[in-house]
Amino acid sequence: EIISPIKLKKQKKLLQWTIFLSILILFFWLIDFCFNWWAIKKQTENIKNKMHHIYSTLFPKEKRIVSPLYQLQSHFKTLKEKENILVGISPLDILLKLSKVKRNGIIFREIHMDKKRVIIKGIANSLSNIDNVKKQLEQVWSQAKILDSKVLEPKKIHFTIMVEDKKE
């Protein structure tokens, strides 16, 4: 079969239009792809900047921030470990019990708490004052022991008392 030159020209023109429109569609698709890629890159950069800012406000002493997300996860892990240590300790109850003890001539300087015991460090005017406080602590807790007492200055005795909570 012989194709007429007019039909051939028409098909050639249609093929050229098809190629042109295909290239045009491909061009617009590439523009859309590049625009979406650029928008995602900007959003990612914006999120990273926000994370960096939030991390630096949460932990202002840390100057070297490499990966805020990883460092924040590390801080949460540390906090969870500390929480496990503090579970079962009620500092307010312990401080309430200590506030009920009459401390004539005694100053409590340090109070260390854990699940089993409380260690109290302080300064007293005399050994009898320390002994009186020990007896009062035994009324609140099941056991109180004087671990250490040192005379460092006249009328100032540094002491350490350990008390253990009542077994319930």
Secondary structure, DSSP 4 states (H G I P E B T S, - for coil): ----HHHHHHHHHHHHHHHHHHHHHHHHHHHHHHHHHHHHHHHHHHHHHHHHHHHHHH-TT----S-HHHHHHHHHHHHHHHHHHHTT--HHHHHHHHHTS--TTEEEEEEEE-SSEEEEEEEES-HHHHHHHHHHHHHHSSEEEEEEEEEEETTEEEEEEEEEPPP-
